[in-house]
Amino acid sequence: MGQQFVVQLDNVPGALATLAETLATAGVDLRAIGGGGIGDVGHVIFTTADDATTQTVLDEGGYRYVMGEAVLAEVDDQPGGMAAVARRLADAGVNIYGHLFIGRWGDRASFSFVVSDVEKAKQVLGR
């Protein structure tokens, strides 16, 4: 997995559509996507097949975003699994900018994170 992008959007109709259309026009294929919004601010978190072009689109569009190496983590697929990972990162002083759900396999769930300190996160998560 390449870079993961966390992009701030205005929480208005069409904000995601405009970004997705601009990426598509540039030939960028979205691979994984999630997001949300409350009040006036929204966000989208995604990975693409072309990190360099994605970054160019975001820069030229004036988007506010964070780009980072996707740090993978597996959690127990039960109540408290995500809480345990988030707490370990927090206790190590690592801020989570965004995360994506990757999938479930048996009793495990897999996530990717964009964080403030990749090396520390990998150490804490045993990667």
Backbone as ProteinMPNN parsed JSONL, in Angstrom:
{"seq_chain_A": "MGQQFVVQLDNVPGALATLAETLATAGVDLRAIGGGGIGDVGHVIFTTADDATTQTVLDEGGYRYVMGEAVLAEVDDQPGGMAAVARRLADAGVNIYGHLFIGRWGDRASFSFVVSDVEKAKQVLGR", "coords_chain_A": {"N_chain_A": [[0.855, -1.175, 0.0], [0.573, 2.201, -0.831], [0.805, 5.65, -0.355], [-1.409, 7.29, 1.934], [-4.114, 9.468, 1.911], [-5.496, 12.183, 3.683], [-7.99, 14.349, 3.433], [-9.25, 17.561, 3.867], [-12.514, 18.785, 3.534], [-15.09, 21.107, 2.569], [-18.143, 20.792, 4.236], [-20.431, 20.369, 2.375], [-22.997, 19.856, -0.133], [-21.724, 18.193, -2.939], [-18.975, 18.59, -2.562], [-17.311, 16.295, -2.224], [-17.927, 15.058, -4.635], [-16.849, 16.86, -6.52], [-14.072, 16.709, -5.955], [-13.626, 13.944, -6.449], [-14.336, 13.805, -9.165], [-12.367, 15.48, -10.283], [-10.039, 14.042, -9.686], [-10.598, 11.728, -11.186], [-10.667, 12.78, -13.799], [-7.994, 13.351, -14.061], [-7.054, 10.845, -14.331], [-6.748, 9.24, -12.108], [-7.116, 6.408, -10.127], [-9.183, 5.493, -7.536], [-8.524, 3.531, -4.687], [-9.166, 2.734, -2.031], [-11.533, 4.123, 0.208], [-12.891, 6.427, 2.582], [-14.665, 8.433, 5.001], [-16.171, 11.448, 6.351], [-18.211, 13.92, 8.037], [-18.935, 16.743, 10.105], [-20.894, 19.451, 11.08], [-19.537, 22.323, 9.582], [-17.289, 21.209, 8.438], [-15.797, 18.635, 6.583], [-14.267, 15.482, 5.718], [-12.213, 13.343, 3.745], [-10.759, 10.182, 3.362], [-8.342, 8.388, 1.694], [-6.794, 5.99, -0.572], [-4.851, 5.714, -3.543], [-4.119, 4.689, -6.967], [-2.103, 6.163, -7.959], [0.025, 8.035, -6.537], [1.625, 10.358, -6.959], [0.288, 11.891, -8.961], [-2.106, 12.27, -7.628], [-1.275, 13.893, -5.482], [-0.497, 16.164, -6.927], [-2.98, 16.969, -8.012], [-4.342, 17.61, -5.629], [-2.692, 19.66, -4.596], [-2.811, 21.592, -6.688], [-5.518, 22.115, -6.602], [-5.794, 23.46, -4.254], [-6.356, 22.159, -1.883], [-6.53, 21.325, 1.587], [-4.552, 19.04, 3.179], [-3.268, 15.93, 4.525], [-0.677, 13.743, 3.908], [0.519, 10.503, 4.075], [2.595, 7.655, 4.835], [0.973, 4.563, 4.753], [0.312, 2.874, 7.64], [0.018, -0.329, 8.701], [-2.233, -2.264, 10.715], [-3.348, -4.99, 12.651], [-6.244, -5.965, 14.397], [-8.019, -7.439, 17.157], [-11.082, -8.762, 16.217], [-13.377, -7.777, 17.79], [-15.305, -6.245, 20.441], [-13.453, -3.527, 21.629], [-11.089, -3.997, 20.287], [-10.129, -2.054, 18.371], [-9.942, 0.037, 20.171], [-7.81, -0.753, 21.812], [-5.575, -0.619, 20.074], [-5.652, 2.104, 19.326], [-5.251, 3.286, 21.833], [-2.655, 2.371, 22.497], [-1.155, 3.721, 20.548], [-1.784, 6.386, 21.228], [-0.757, 6.544, 23.866], [1.911, 6.416, 23.259], [2.324, 8.853, 22.221], [1.615, 9.271, 19.594], [-0.186, 10.728, 17.047], [-3.235, 10.065, 15.395], [-4.077, 10.722, 12.18], [-5.838, 9.798, 10.298], [-7.744, 6.863, 9.37], [-8.291, 3.756, 7.66], [-10.547, 1.116, 7.116], [-9.587, -2.079, 6.216], [-10.214, -4.862, 5.939], [-11.766, -8.01, 7.028], [-10.648, -11.025, 8.475], [-11.331, -14.039, 9.554], [-11.049, -13.994, 12.993], [-9.87, -11.527, 13.084], [-9.333, -8.064, 12.279], [-8.305, -5.7, 9.844], [-6.58, -2.624, 9.553], [-5.513, 0.508, 8.128], [-3.414, 3.211, 8.925], [-2.822, 6.757, 8.981], [-0.372, 8.592, 10.454], [1.217, 10.718, 12.945], [3.862, 10.066, 13.523], [5.532, 7.829, 11.919], [7.588, 5.872, 12.286], [7.619, 5.5, 15.093], [4.997, 4.578, 15.424], [5.083, 2.158, 13.994], [6.874, 0.781, 15.614], [5.427, 0.649, 18.025], [3.237, -0.848, 17.181], [4.414, -3.161, 16.47], [5.447, -3.595, 13.878]], "CA_chain_A": [[0.0, 0.0, 0.0], [1.371, 3.419, -0.941], [0.453, 6.755, 0.533], [-2.802, 7.468, 2.294], [-4.414, 10.9, 1.923], [-6.598, 12.669, 4.505], [-8.263, 15.635, 2.79], [-10.333, 18.35, 4.451], [-13.491, 19.293, 2.573], [-16.253, 21.802, 3.101], [-19.237, 19.837, 4.405], [-21.526, 20.865, 1.54], [-23.266, 18.965, -1.254], [-20.862, 18.316, -4.108], [-17.545, 18.719, -2.263], [-16.663, 15.028, -2.564], [-18.107, 14.83, -6.077], [-15.881, 17.689, -7.243], [-12.752, 16.119, -5.79], [-13.588, 12.655, -7.151], [-14.339, 14.084, -10.609], [-11.058, 16.029, -10.645], [-9.102, 12.912, -9.672], [-10.919, 10.868, -12.326], [-10.23, 13.475, -15.01], [-6.539, 13.226, -14.101], [-6.734, 9.439, -14.525], [-6.42, 8.616, -10.822], [-8.03, 5.361, -9.679], [-9.312, 5.369, -6.083], [-8.41, 2.132, -4.272], [-9.916, 2.598, -0.785], [-12.008, 5.462, 0.555], [-13.79, 6.592, 3.714], [-14.699, 9.827, 5.412], [-17.339, 11.919, 7.064], [-18.225, 15.346, 8.309], [-19.838, 17.278, 11.118], [-20.892, 20.908, 10.988], [-19.072, 22.885, 8.318], [-16.064, 20.572, 7.962], [-15.814, 17.222, 6.255], [-12.974, 14.946, 5.32], [-12.204, 12.086, 3.021], [-9.503, 9.459, 3.55], [-8.297, 7.442, 0.586], [-5.567, 5.588, -1.242], [-5.041, 5.705, -4.997], [-3.133, 3.947, -7.756], [-1.107, 7.111, -8.47], [0.254, 9.013, -5.462], [2.188, 11.621, -7.462], [-0.771, 12.662, -9.614], [-3.048, 12.66, -6.573], [-0.697, 15.034, -4.784], [-0.578, 17.306, -7.838], [-4.386, 17.398, -8.046], [-4.668, 18.257, -4.35], [-1.948, 20.921, -4.517], [-3.367, 22.55, -7.652], [-6.877, 22.444, -6.184], [-5.761, 24.218, -3.013], [-6.911, 21.373, -0.786], [-5.755, 21.132, 2.811], [-4.492, 17.593, 3.335], [-2.119, 15.25, 5.1], [-0.333, 12.55, 3.157], [1.487, 9.74, 4.845], [2.727, 6.212, 4.617], [-0.06, 3.785, 5.424], [0.826, 1.954, 8.644], [-0.985, -1.379, 8.858], [-2.406, -2.865, 12.035], [-4.422, -5.957, 12.827], [-6.846, -5.894, 15.722], [-9.007, -8.467, 17.435], [-12.391, -8.358, 15.696], [-14.305, -7.857, 18.913], [-15.34, -4.966, 21.129], [-12.213, -3.138, 22.281], [-9.927, -4.222, 19.427], [-9.638, -0.757, 17.897], [-9.601, 0.833, 21.355], [-6.481, -1.147, 22.286], [-4.577, -0.076, 19.151], [-5.678, 3.564, 19.454], [-4.663, 3.626, 23.136], [-1.202, 2.164, 22.418], [-0.607, 4.843, 19.776], [-1.931, 7.609, 22.032], [0.184, 6.508, 24.988], [3.256, 6.644, 22.704], [2.364, 10.219, 21.707], [1.392, 9.247, 18.146], [-1.502, 11.204, 16.662], [-3.846, 9.424, 14.227], [-4.716, 11.692, 11.292], [-6.934, 9.118, 9.621], [-7.579, 5.416, 9.236], [-9.193, 3.058, 6.752], [-10.807, -0.303, 7.339], [-9.118, -2.859, 5.07], [-11.022, -6.074, 5.816], [-11.836, -8.964, 8.136], [-10.245, -12.395, 8.187], [-11.528, -14.813, 10.775], [-11.301, -13.186, 14.19], [-8.995, -10.354, 13.002], [-9.684, -6.983, 11.36], [-7.102, -4.992, 9.424], [-6.748, -1.197, 9.323], [-4.318, 1.288, 7.821], [-3.428, 4.498, 9.618], [-1.889, 7.845, 8.716], [-0.037, 9.022, 11.806], [2.201, 11.802, 13.082], [5.218, 9.522, 13.637], [5.452, 6.495, 11.318], [8.531, 4.932, 12.908], [7.147, 5.176, 16.439], [3.787, 3.773, 15.269], [5.499, 0.807, 13.614], [7.471, 0.161, 16.796], [4.342, 0.367, 18.978], [2.355, -1.855, 16.609], [5.177, -4.359, 16.191], [5.586, -3.774, 12.437]], "C_chain_A": [[0.898, 1.234, 0.0], [1.003, 4.442, 0.099], [-1.054, 6.742, 0.8], [-3.011, 8.969, 2.434], [-5.613, 11.17, 2.818], [-6.829, 14.098, 4.045], [-9.443, 16.309, 3.474], [-11.216, 18.884, 3.331], [-14.496, 20.168, 3.294], [-17.375, 20.773, 3.178], [-20.479, 20.381, 3.708], [-21.775, 19.863, 0.414], [-22.309, 19.241, -2.411], [-19.38, 18.391, -3.819], [-16.791, 17.434, -2.627], [-16.781, 14.751, -4.058], [-17.08, 15.615, -6.884], [-14.48, 17.106, -7.145], [-12.639, 14.815, -6.578], [-13.569, 12.846, -8.665], [-12.984, 14.602, -11.078], [-10.004, 14.926, -10.671], [-9.342, 12.002, -10.876], [-10.462, 11.487, -13.64], [-8.715, 13.375, -15.18], [-6.095, 11.769, -14.262], [-6.38, 8.688, -13.257], [-7.523, 7.639, -10.422], [-8.027, 5.305, -8.159], [-9.295, 3.892, -5.711], [-9.192, 1.831, -3.007], [-10.322, 3.996, -0.364], [-12.953, 5.385, 1.756], [-13.813, 8.058, 4.083], [-15.952, 10.162, 6.167], [-17.279, 13.419, 7.258], [-19.228, 15.685, 9.383], [-19.749, 18.791, 11.019], [-20.434, 21.351, 9.614], [-17.903, 22.149, 7.69], [-16.286, 19.078, 7.723], [-14.406, 16.765, 5.942], [-13.194, 13.663, 4.527], [-10.812, 11.489, 3.204], [-9.449, 8.417, 2.447], [-6.882, 7.066, 0.195], [-5.882, 5.545, -2.731], [-3.971, 4.846, -5.661], [-2.002, 4.855, -8.238], [-0.91, 8.243, -7.464], [0.723, 10.367, -5.986], [1.116, 12.485, -8.117], [-1.81, 13.118, -8.603], [-2.543, 13.892, -5.841], [-0.76, 16.287, -5.655], [-1.994, 17.854, -7.896], [-4.745, 18.145, -6.767], [-3.967, 19.602, -4.206], [-2.556, 21.969, -5.444], [-4.784, 22.976, -7.296], [-6.943, 23.233, -4.891], [-6.345, 23.473, -1.826], [-5.961, 21.352, 0.402], [-5.754, 19.627, 3.073], [-3.224, 17.159, 4.062], [-1.919, 13.99, 4.27], [0.692, 11.79, 3.976], [1.503, 8.284, 4.458], [1.63, 5.492, 5.39], [0.6, 2.779, 6.355], [-0.278, 0.934, 8.921], [-1.021, -1.919, 10.277], [-3.543, -3.865, 11.976], [-4.93, -5.836, 14.256], [-7.768, -7.096, 15.902], [-10.362, -7.946, 16.958], [-13.45, -8.618, 16.756], [-14.336, -6.496, 19.591], [-14.019, -4.702, 21.859], [-10.972, -3.337, 21.432], [-9.318, -2.916, 18.947], [-9.214, 0.111, 19.074], [-8.187, 0.518, 21.841], [-5.386, -0.565, 21.398], [-4.495, 1.441, 19.292], [-5.029, 4.011, 20.759], [-3.15, 3.454, 23.111], [-0.544, 3.305, 21.653], [-0.658, 6.133, 20.596], [-0.915, 7.658, 23.171], [1.626, 6.721, 24.532], [3.391, 8.049, 22.124], [2.17, 10.316, 20.202], [-0.049, 9.673, 17.853], [-1.974, 10.466, 15.407], [-4.553, 10.494, 13.418], [-5.909, 11.081, 10.564], [-6.677, 7.633, 9.572], [-8.628, 4.87, 8.279], [-9.342, 1.618, 7.189], [-10.4, -1.045, 6.077], [-9.952, -4.119, 4.872], [-10.967, -6.934, 7.055], [-11.405, -10.332, 7.643], [-10.342, -13.169, 9.488], [-11.858, -13.909, 11.937], [-10.424, -11.939, 14.245], [-9.565, -9.344, 12.011], [-8.405, -6.209, 11.062], [-7.441, -3.543, 9.092], [-5.427, -0.612, 8.839], [-4.501, 2.671, 8.426], [-2.47, 5.48, 8.962], [-1.65, 8.49, 10.074], [1.035, 10.109, 11.795], [3.642, 11.301, 13.125], [5.197, 8.058, 13.187], [6.353, 5.496, 12.036], [8.082, 4.521, 14.307], [5.902, 4.294, 16.372], [4.148, 2.335, 14.906], [6.097, 0.064, 14.806], [6.377, -0.255, 17.782], [3.461, -0.781, 18.486], [3.089, -3.142, 16.237], [5.34, -4.652, 14.711], [7.044, -3.627, 12.045]], "O_chain_A": [[1.872, 1.298, 0.75], [0.901, 4.137, 1.287], [-1.848, 6.251, -0.003], [-2.174, 9.663, 3.012], [-6.628, 10.479, 2.731], [-5.974, 14.963, 4.238], [-10.504, 15.707, 3.64], [-10.725, 19.371, 2.313], [-14.731, 19.997, 4.49], [-17.532, 19.963, 2.264], [-21.444, 20.796, 4.351], [-20.876, 19.108, 0.043], [-22.115, 20.39, -2.808], [-18.579, 18.268, -4.746], [-15.744, 17.493, -3.272], [-15.836, 14.263, -4.677], [-16.504, 15.085, -7.834], [-13.775, 17.018, -8.15], [-11.66, 14.606, -7.294], [-12.861, 12.128, -9.371], [-12.503, 14.214, -12.142], [-9.172, 14.881, -11.576], [-8.389, 11.557, -11.515], [-9.926, 10.789, -14.501], [-8.212, 13.321, -16.302], [-4.898, 11.488, -14.323], [-5.779, 7.616, -13.317], [-8.702, 7.991, -10.383], [-6.978, 5.092, -7.553], [-9.974, 3.085, -6.345], [-9.822, 0.778, -2.911], [-9.566, 4.949, -0.547], [-13.703, 4.423, 1.924], [-13.05, 8.848, 3.527], [-16.706, 9.279, 6.576], [-16.41, 14.1, 6.713], [-20.24, 15.006, 9.551], [-18.659, 19.348, 10.891], [-20.886, 20.822, 8.6], [-17.548, 22.418, 6.542], [-16.875, 18.371, 8.542], [-13.471, 17.564, 5.906], [-14.227, 13.003, 4.639], [-9.812, 12.208, 3.2], [-10.392, 7.645, 2.274], [-5.911, 7.722, 0.572], [-7.033, 5.362, -3.13], [-3.051, 4.348, -5.012], [-1.048, 4.381, -8.856], [-1.583, 9.271, -7.526], [0.271, 11.408, -5.51], [1.044, 13.686, -7.853], [-2.336, 14.226, -8.706], [-3.302, 14.832, -5.606], [-1.054, 17.37, -5.148], [-2.194, 19.067, -7.837], [-5.382, 19.197, -6.819], [-4.569, 20.573, -3.748], [-2.789, 23.105, -5.031], [-5.208, 24.077, -7.649], [-8.026, 23.635, -4.466], [-6.783, 24.097, -0.86], [-4.741, 21.361, 0.239], [-6.813, 19.008, 3.178], [-2.258, 17.911, 4.191], [-2.87, 13.268, 3.97], [1.63, 12.382, 4.51], [0.572, 7.757, 3.848], [1.393, 5.792, 6.561], [1.365, 1.924, 5.907], [-1.38, 1.301, 9.329], [0.004, -2.02, 10.951], [-4.568, -3.626, 11.338], [-4.159, -5.635, 15.194], [-8.236, -7.689, 14.93], [-10.739, -6.814, 17.264], [-14.281, -9.519, 16.648], [-13.462, -5.668, 19.332], [-13.533, -5.548, 22.61], [-9.893, -2.888, 21.819], [-8.117, -2.697, 19.101], [-8.228, 0.842, 18.98], [-7.45, 1.421, 22.237], [-4.378, -0.071, 21.903], [-3.402, 2.003, 19.368], [-4.325, 5.021, 20.781], [-2.427, 4.295, 23.645], [0.506, 3.803, 22.06], [0.318, 6.881, 20.647], [-0.29, 8.691, 23.409], [2.469, 7.155, 25.317], [4.445, 8.404, 21.596], [2.519, 11.329, 19.596], [-1.002, 9.065, 18.341], [-1.201, 10.269, 14.47], [-5.509, 11.108, 13.891], [-6.875, 11.777, 10.253], [-5.539, 7.185, 9.713], [-9.704, 5.444, 8.113], [-8.369, 0.977, 7.587], [-10.825, -0.678, 4.981], [-10.359, -4.416, 3.748], [-10.236, -6.648, 8.004], [-11.752, -10.746, 6.537], [-9.541, -12.98, 10.404], [-12.823, -13.145, 11.888], [-10.244, -11.353, 15.312], [-10.201, -9.72, 11.026], [-7.532, -6.079, 11.92], [-8.447, -3.26, 8.441], [-4.357, -1.162, 9.103], [-5.601, 3.223, 8.436], [-1.425, 5.083, 8.447], [-2.592, 8.886, 10.76], [1.667, 10.377, 10.773], [4.558, 12.053, 12.791], [4.884, 7.163, 13.971], [5.919, 4.39, 12.359], [8.153, 3.346, 14.67], [5.758, 3.365, 17.167], [3.573, 1.396, 15.457], [5.858, -1.13, 14.987], [6.395, -1.368, 18.309], [2.992, -1.593, 19.284], [2.479, -4.095, 15.752], [5.369, -5.816, 14.31], [7.382, -3.743, 10.867]]}, "name": "protein", "num_of_chains": 1, "seq": "MGQQFVVQLDNVPGALATLAETLATAGVDLRAIGGGGIGDVGHVIFTTADDATTQTVLDEGGYRYVMGEAVLAEVDDQPGGMAAVARRLADAGVNIYGHLFIGRWGDRASFSFVVSDVEKAKQVLGR"}
